Amino acid sequence: MNRKIVVGVTAGAVALAGAALYFAKRRNDRKKFEANAAEAKENFKGKLNELQRKAGKELKSAENDAKQAVNSAKERANDWVSNAQA
């Protein structure tokens, strides 16, 4: 009977140790996933900020190009009017 108790206690301890290892691994995997997700979030924020900055520069450049085109058109129109009146 003593042997059965020892075998039972040993089997229980082995089962508990296995369960503890299993849950520790799952917790570690979850922590790794959370760390990777946080890193991806930061990378995405950085990329988004970079895209916003580039879009702002492109908008200003397009605005300047449009102003130059309007001024050029005004000058041509004024030249045509001047030539037509002469």
Z-matrix of the N, CA and C atoms (Angstrom, degrees):
N
C 1 1.434
C 2 1.526 1 110.52
N 3 1.273 2 117.32 1 -37.78
C 4 1.451 3 121.32 2 177.85
C 5 1.522 4 111.13 3 -58.56
N 6 1.311 5 114.68 4 -39.07
C 7 1.461 6 118.99 5 -178.62
C 8 1.523 7 110.40 6 -65.66
N 9 1.298 8 118.73 7 -39.33
C 10 1.465 9 122.61 8 178.74
C 11 1.527 10 110.82 9 -62.76
N 12 1.302 11 117.30 10 -39.43
C 13 1.465 12 121.31 11 179.25
C 14 1.526 13 110.15 12 -66.11
N 15 1.323 14 116.39 13 -44.81
C 16 1.464 15 120.62 14 179.59
C 17 1.517 16 109.96 15 -62.50
N 18 1.308 17 117.58 16 -44.04
C 19 1.467 18 121.45 17 179.21
C 20 1.528 19 109.67 18 -64.38
N 21 1.298 20 118.44 19 -41.54
C 22 1.466 21 122.26 20 179.42
C 23 1.523 22 111.76 21 -64.58
N 24 1.318 23 116.69 22 -45.17
C 25 1.466 24 121.23 23 179.45
C 26 1.522 25 109.70 24 -65.34
N 27 1.321 26 116.85 25 -41.85
C 28 1.465 27 120.98 26 179.28
C 29 1.525 28 110.21 27 -63.89
N 30 1.304 29 117.83 28 -44.03
C 31 1.463 30 121.48 29 179.16
C 32 1.537 31 110.13 30 -63.38
N 33 1.310 32 116.70 31 -40.61
C 34 1.461 33 120.50 32 177.70
C 35 1.523 34 111.65 33 -63.87
N 36 1.320 35 116.06 34 -42.02
C 37 1.464 36 119.96 35 179.11
C 38 1.523 37 110.98 36 -64.96
N 39 1.328 38 115.87 37 -41.26
C 40 1.465 39 119.82 38 178.30
C 41 1.526 40 109.86 39 -64.17
N 42 1.302 41 117.95 40 -41.88
C 43 1.467 42 121.51 41 179.25
C 44 1.522 43 110.51 42 -64.30
N 45 1.314 44 117.44 43 -43.39
C 46 1.464 45 120.65 44 177.92
C 47 1.528 46 111.53 45 -64.26
N 48 1.328 47 116.83 46 -40.61
C 49 1.468 48 120.28 47 178.65
C 50 1.524 49 109.96 48 -64.12
N 51 1.327 50 116.44 49 -41.66
C 52 1.475 51 120.18 50 177.62
C 53 1.511 52 111.51 51 -63.02
N 54 1.317 53 116.80 52 -43.05
C 55 1.470 54 120.09 53 178.70
C 56 1.523 55 110.42 54 -65.09
N 57 1.328 56 116.95 55 -39.87
C 58 1.467 57 120.37 56 179.17
C 59 1.527 58 110.35 57 -63.39
N 60 1.315 59 117.60 58 -42.63
C 61 1.466 60 120.93 59 177.58
C 62 1.527 61 111.18 60 -63.50
N 63 1.316 62 116.11 61 -42.02
C 64 1.463 63 120.81 62 -179.93
C 65 1.533 64 110.82 63 -60.73
N 66 1.323 65 116.30 64 -48.65
C 67 1.463 66 119.46 65 -178.35
C 68 1.529 67 112.09 66 -70.57
N 69 1.315 68 117.33 67 -33.34
C 70 1.465 69 120.17 68 176.66
C 71 1.531 70 109.83 69 -64.76
N 72 1.324 71 116.63 70 -40.97
C 73 1.464 72 120.30 71 178.27
C 74 1.525 73 110.50 72 -65.11
N 75 1.319 74 117.17 73 -42.49
C 76 1.475 75 119.87 74 178.36
C 77 1.522 76 111.03 75 -62.44
N 78 1.329 77 117.10 76 -41.68
C 79 1.453 78 120.75 77 179.27
C 80 1.529 79 110.03 78 -64.55
N 81 1.322 80 116.94 79 -41.53
C 82 1.459 81 121.71 80 178.50
C 83 1.532 82 110.34 81 -64.35
N 84 1.331 83 117.10 82 -41.72
C 85 1.470 84 120.76 83 177.90
C 86 1.526 85 110.54 84 -62.98
N 87 1.319 86 117.02 85 -40.98
C 88 1.460 87 121.08 86 179.21
C 89 1.530 88 110.35 87 -64.10
N 90 1.330 89 116.38 88 -41.41
C 91 1.469 90 119.94 89 179.33
C 92 1.531 91 110.40 90 -64.81
N 93 1.317 92 117.06 91 -40.12
C 94 1.471 93 120.42 92 177.06
C 95 1.520 94 110.03 93 -63.20
N 96 1.330 95 116.38 94 -43.85
C 97 1.464 96 120.26 95 179.17
C 98 1.524 97 110.56 96 -61.61
N 99 1.324 98 116.92 97 -44.03
C 100 1.467 99 120.49 98 179.34
C 101 1.526 100 111.09 99 -63.14
N 102 1.330 101 116.53 100 -39.64
C 103 1.465 102 119.96 101 178.48
C 104 1.532 103 110.27 102 -65.28
N 105 1.322 104 116.85 103 -43.20
C 106 1.465 105 120.67 104 178.26
C 107 1.525 106 111.31 105 -64.37
N 108 1.318 107 116.31 106 -39.03
C 109 1.465 108 120.09 107 178.98
C 110 1.528 109 110.54 108 -65.99
N 111 1.317 110 116.78 109 -40.71
C 112 1.471 111 120.30 110 178.68
C 113 1.529 112 110.63 111 -65.10
N 114 1.332 113 116.63 112 -39.98
C 115 1.461 114 120.53 113 178.30
C 116 1.528 115 110.86 114 -65.44
N 117 1.335 116 116.46 115 -42.62
C 118 1.463 117 120.19 116 177.94
C 119 1.525 118 110.82 117 -63.24
N 120 1.320 119 116.57 118 -37.88
C 121 1.466 120 121.22 119 178.19
C 122 1.526 121 110.68 120 -62.34
N 123 1.327 122 116.92 121 -44.96
C 124 1.460 123 120.89 122 179.07
C 125 1.528 124 111.40 123 -64.77
N 126 1.333 125 116.08 124 -41.95
C 127 1.467 126 119.70 125 177.41
C 128 1.525 127 110.83 126 -61.71
N 129 1.323 128 116.69 127 -41.48
C 130 1.457 129 120.98 128 179.75
C 131 1.522 130 110.58 129 -64.38
N 132 1.330 131 116.54 130 -41.69
C 133 1.473 132 120.19 131 178.17
C 134 1.524 133 110.13 132 -60.99
N 135 1.329 134 116.71 133 -43.16
C 136 1.456 135 120.91 134 179.30
C 137 1.524 136 111.63 135 -62.49
N 138 1.316 137 116.06 136 -44.76
C 139 1.471 138 120.27 137 178.95
C 140 1.525 139 110.31 138 -64.22
N 141 1.318 140 116.75 139 -41.02
C 142 1.457 141 120.44 140 179.78
C 143 1.526 142 110.99 141 -63.58
N 144 1.326 143 117.03 142 -43.60
C 145 1.467 144 120.37 143 178.10
C 146 1.520 145 111.05 144 -63.10
N 147 1.330 146 116.57 145 -39.60
C 148 1.462 147 120.24 146 178.30
C 149 1.532 148 110.81 147 -64.31
N 150 1.320 149 116.60 148 -42.37
C 151 1.467 150 120.36 149 178.28
C 152 1.521 151 111.41 150 -64.88
N 153 1.322 152 117.45 151 -39.15
C 154 1.466 153 120.52 152 177.91
C 155 1.525 154 110.69 153 -63.65
N 156 1.320 155 116.49 154 -41.33
C 157 1.461 156 120.61 155 179.50
C 158 1.532 157 110.42 156 -64.83
N 159 1.328 158 116.76 157 -44.28
C 160 1.466 159 120.62 158 178.81
C 161 1.526 160 111.23 159 -64.74
N 162 1.331 161 116.71 160 -39.75
C 163 1.465 162 120.30 161 178.76
C 164 1.524 163 110.39 162 -63.49
N 165 1.320 164 117.04 163 -39.41
C 166 1.467 165 120.76 164 177.59
C 167 1.514 166 111.37 165 -62.94
N 168 1.323 167 117.09 166 -42.55
C 169 1.466 168 120.70 167 177.78
C 170 1.526 169 110.68 168 -63.28
N 171 1.329 170 116.59 169 -43.71
C 172 1.466 171 120.47 170 179.91
C 173 1.521 172 110.80 171 -64.05
N 174 1.320 173 117.41 172 -38.19
C 175 1.458 174 121.09 173 178.77
C 176 1.521 175 110.52 174 -63.58
N 177 1.335 176 116.46 175 -44.92
C 178 1.467 177 119.89 176 178.90
C 179 1.524 178 110.78 177 -63.72
N 180 1.317 179 116.48 178 -40.38
C 181 1.462 180 120.85 179 179.49
C 182 1.528 181 110.19 180 -64.71
N 183 1.323 182 116.62 181 -43.18
C 184 1.467 183 120.32 182 178.83
C 185 1.523 184 110.41 183 -65.36
N 186 1.313 185 116.77 184 -37.27
C 187 1.467 186 120.72 185 178.23
C 188 1.527 187 110.31 186 -63.43
N 189 1.317 188 116.68 187 -44.38
C 190 1.463 189 120.38 188 178.06
C 191 1.522 190 111.47 189 -64.19
N 192 1.327 191 116.91 190 -41.24
C 193 1.468 192 120.58 191 178.14
C 194 1.528 193 110.69 192 -62.33
N 195 1.328 194 116.21 193 -40.87
C 196 1.465 195 120.18 194 179.78
C 197 1.527 196 110.50 195 -65.69
N 198 1.335 197 117.11 196 -41.35
C 199 1.475 198 120.05 197 178.24
C 200 1.526 199 110.70 198 -62.68
N 201 1.317 200 116.67 199 -41.68
C 202 1.457 201 120.34 200 178.83
C 203 1.530 202 110.73 201 -63.88
N 204 1.327 203 117.13 202 -40.94
C 205 1.464 204 120.81 203 179.28
C 206 1.528 205 110.40 204 -64.72
N 207 1.326 206 117.34 205 -41.89
C 208 1.469 207 120.98 206 178.87
C 209 1.527 208 109.88 207 -64.14
N 210 1.327 209 116.98 208 -45.23
C 211 1.466 210 119.96 209 179.28
C 212 1.529 211 111.26 210 -62.96
N 213 1.307 212 116.90 211 -39.83
C 214 1.463 213 120.59 212 178.09
C 215 1.527 214 110.37 213 -63.93
N 216 1.322 215 116.99 214 -41.84
C 217 1.461 216 120.68 215 178.86
C 218 1.525 217 110.73 216 -65.35
N 219 1.319 218 117.26 217 -39.58
C 220 1.466 219 120.94 218 177.64
C 221 1.527 220 110.45 219 -62.25
N 222 1.325 221 116.25 220 -43.85
C 223 1.462 222 120.00 221 179.17
C 224 1.527 223 111.21 222 -62.12
N 225 1.304 224 117.48 223 -42.81
C 226 1.472 225 120.90 224 178.38
C 227 1.525 226 110.82 225 -63.12
N 228 1.323 227 115.24 226 -43.16
C 229 1.460 228 119.04 227 -179.70
C 230 1.525 229 110.01 228 -63.67
N 231 1.312 230 116.92 229 -42.87
C 232 1.460 231 120.72 230 177.70
C 233 1.535 232 110.96 231 -62.96
N 234 1.325 233 117.43 232 -40.43
C 235 1.467 234 121.14 233 177.38
C 236 1.529 235 110.63 234 -62.96
N 237 1.328 236 117.82 235 -42.51
C 238 1.468 237 121.37 236 -179.80
C 239 1.529 238 110.26 237 -63.91
N 240 1.343 239 113.77 238 -43.12
C 241 1.470 240 117.98 239 -179.98
C 242 1.537 241 109.59 240 -64.00
N 243 1.321 242 116.90 241 -42.61
C 244 1.461 243 121.22 242 179.15
C 245 1.521 244 111.16 243 -63.20
N 246 1.307 245 116.94 244 -42.01
C 247 1.466 246 121.25 245 179.07
C 248 1.527 247 111.24 246 -69.06
N 249 1.311 248 116.64 247 -35.90
C 250 1.464 249 119.81 248 179.88
C 251 1.510 250 111.48 249 -69.82
N 252 1.329 251 117.87 250 -32.65
C 253 1.462 252 121.81 251 -179.73
C 254 1.522 253 111.81 252 -80.31
N 255 1.297 254 117.51 253 -20.06
C 256 1.474 255 120.62 254 -177.13
C 257 1.492 256 113.28 255 -80.77
